[in-house]
């Protein structure tokens, strides 16, 4: 049985009994879809953000850096960097100190990029929304794809020897050797849980408006747009569908949490899943504000290669999924 | 009243700016003479061994990293330093 069966019953009850909408009408479809998705997504968001906050509490980024800097893994470090990138929340506020911190600790440029590429692609909010919208199987595929793009991208950047395109001052930063003690780190587990719960609720609260707007638009598409509507149009775009989707996604960055619920509806109306996944990855992984921030620490050549690799990776993944799924 | 050395370090992002504004506001209520330093040189953060911003430092001690503390949390941290 579907673990969300209870929500479905509740959504049905509100739609058909409380609001007395007639089953089978477009408006009833939309309303039922909106209530069910909202309950499901908000629950998932709370569960996933709790879990990720806990993980992060015990594995702060400084520890990850020390781990990556002190071990030689003969290639496996790319894998670890992407996994750590996946569990670290991506915030453009921190991308600069993170980049300098990794380089300063002696972590290779390619491994640093493996982390930087995967961090925005796989994040807790995208994961929660993905599980809710597309199920575990597609989510797993999405995660594997994100990790692969990060590993391959990082590896290519390493092999191209692009260190000369990192701004000179980055190499000169020297961090103090002693361990920093951040206050409040040594507290009881009960208090930790309370902190984590607060953080999880804060994150969820912050993105809820976007998610609700996204679900509402998705619900309207679900109820009012005819079956296979987009499939019909995208067929005309043919092979260009995937790159077009990626291009369209770049300016949408700020509303990633609102975009995912819309994608689910697009898929149900005929958009191929690979095209949708490519679109989704481009929304979270390629952003202009992010590029402008990173410009402070790297020359444009490196920035262009970085974005070029991620864009090509996303397009290739899109094609592969359209073929195999 | 004891003069504190309060610094907010950030990369100039909105979260960092918001933390600085909050700290400034709380400080005005407690002690209008007290200064808050806002440092946007990211290398300073890395030199401390920290990799996320914003960072709040009171009297050389790192109070928080990558958190937009609430006004109450800021007040509590400052009060504990004064006491």
Contacts between the chains, C-beta under 8 A, distances in Angstrom:
chain1	res1	chain2	res2	distance
A	61	B	51	5.1
A	61	B	52	5.9
A	62	B	49	6.6
A	62	B	50	6.8
A	62	B	51	6.0
A	65	B	51	6.3
A	91	B	13	7.8
A	91	B	15	7.3
A	91	B	52	7.5
A	91	B	66	7.1
A	92	B	13	6.2
A	93	B	10	7.0
A	93	B	11	5.6
A	93	B	13	3.7
A	93	B	14	7.8
A	93	B	15	5.0
A	93	B	16	6.0
A	93	B	52	7.5
A	93	B	53	5.1
A	93	B	54	6.9
A	93	B	66	7.4
A	94	B	11	7.5
A	94	B	51	6.8
A	94	B	52	4.2
A	94	B	53	5.6
A	94	B	66	6.0
A	96	B	11	5.1
A	96	B	42	4.8
A	96	B	53	7.9
A	97	B	11	6.6
A	97	B	42	5.3
A	97	B	45	4.7
A	97	B	46	5.5
A	97	B	50	6.9
A	97	B	51	4.8
A	97	B	52	6.3
A	97	B	53	5.5
A	98	B	51	4.9
A	98	B	52	7.0
A	100	B	42	6.5
A	100	B	43	6.6
A	100	B	46	4.6
A	100	B	51	8.0
A	101	B	46	5.0
A	101	B	50	7.7
A	101	B	51	3.7
A	102	B	51	7.7
A	104	B	46	5.8
A	169	B	43	7.0
A	173	B	43	4.8
A	173	B	46	5.2
A	173	B	47	6.5
A	174	B	47	6.8
A	175	B	46	5.6
A	175	B	47	5.3
A	175	B	48	7.2
A	175	B	49	4.9
A	176	B	47	6.4
A	176	B	48	6.7
A	176	B	49	5.7
A	178	B	49	7.5
A	179	B	49	7.3
A	180	B	48	6.1
A	180	B	49	4.6
A	180	B	50	6.0
A	180	B	62	5.7
A	181	B	61	7.8
A	181	B	62	7.1
A	182	B	50	7.9
A	182	B	62	4.9
A	182	B	63	7.7
A	182	B	64	6.9
A	182	B	65	5.8
A	183	B	61	6.4
A	183	B	62	6.8
A	183	B	63	5.3
A	183	B	64	7.4
A	183	B	77	7.6
A	184	B	64	7.7
A	293	B	11	7.5
A	293	B	13	7.9
A	296	B	42	7.7
